[in-house]
Amino acid sequence: MREQPIGEAVEDDAWLACDVMWPPEKEIEVSEAHASLVKAVAGSRGVRYFTAFIIAIPRDTCLGDVQMAIDEAGEACGILLTKHVTGRDAATGEPVLTEEATRPFKFPCGEGVANAISAFCSKLKMAGIFP
């Protein structure tokens, strides 16, 4: 995500043509990664895990959390985690949230985490998961 200095105008062509954005990704421990992602990269060497939440630009809504695993050979694997209200707690009336994950998707990406997330989001859009 690019931040503009206060008072600096941004021309329309200054932004990358993209339907989603995310704040800087953060590295997470394997224990924080979704089990299906960890299983998908089992046996890979030098795996690092990252997460970021994805925002739909036109609607300014959060689409979910992306988790990426990238190994030392440049192979990336990603999943999208979304939360849905699946009911209400009978005692408190609070909504009950259920987390769902896409299937892990592997692809080559030796150009860093931001490019891996961008490529993964493109794959999700082609699959019809993103609007």
N, C-alpha and C positions, 0 to 999 in steps of 0.2 A: 504494500500500500504506500503510495507516495504522498508526502505531506508538503503543502505549499506554504511558503512564508506568508505571514499576515500581510494583506494588501496586495499581493501579487496575483494578477489575473492569469488564468489558465486558458489557453486557446483550446478549442475543441480537438484539434489534431495533436495536441501535446499528450493526450492520454492514450494508452494502449487500447486497442479495440478488444475488449474483453467483457463478458457478461457477469463475471464474478470477481471478487477481490477478497483479500484476507489480510489481517494484521500480520506482523512478522511471526513466522512459525517459531515454536519453541521445541527444544529437544526434551524428550521424556525418557524415563527409565523403562526397561522392558516390562516391569511389573505394572506400569500404567497403561501399556498398550492392550488393545482388544485381543482376546485369546485367538480369534480366527486369523488375525494379522501375524501374530507370533508363530502360529502353526504353519502359516503359508511360507514363512521364510526360515523355518527350522532347517538347520544344516548349512545355511549361508554363513560366510565369514565376515567379520567386521561390521555387523549390522548396527545401524543407529536408527532410533525411532524419533519421529517428529509429529507434532499436532498443530492444527490451526483451525479456526472456525471460518466457514465460507459464507460470504454475504452476496446476495443477488443485487447487483448494482441498480437495475431499473426499479426494483421494488424496495430496496433497502431493507431486506429481511434476511435473517440468518437461515441458511439452507441446511446446516449441520456442521459437524466437526470432521475434518479429514485427519486420518492418521496415516503416516507414511513410514515405511521401513526402507532404508537404502543401505545396500551392502558395499563392501570395498571394491567390488567389480563394477559398480555403477548400475546394478539391477535395482529397480524400485518396485515397491508393492504398496498399494494403497487401498483403504476402505473409507467409506463415508458412514458416519454414525448420525442417526437422526433420533429425535425423541418425539413421541406422540402421546397425547392424553388418551388413556385406555379405560378410564373409569374415575370414580370418586371414592375416597376413603369414607366408609360408612360412619365412622366415629367423628371425624373432623370435617368432612365435606371437601377436603383438599383434593385437587386432581392427582391421579396416579399416573405417573409417566413411565412409559416403556421404551427402552432403547432398542433400535434396530440397526443392523449393520449390513451394508452391501457385501457381496462376495469379494474376497481379496482379488485385486487385479494387478498382475505383474507386467512390467514393461522395462525396456532398457532406457536409462536416463543418466548419463554421466555428467550432466551440467549443473548439478546442485539441487538443493531442496526446493527452491522457488520454482524452478523449471519443472521439477517432478510434480509438484502440486498443480501447476498450470496444465501440464499434459494429462494428468489424472482427471482434472475438471473437464477438459475437452472430451475425454473418453466417456465421462458420465453424461455429458450433454448429448453425444452421439448415440448413447444407449437410451436416451429419453428420460434419464433420471433427473436432470436439471431442465427447467422450462426453457 
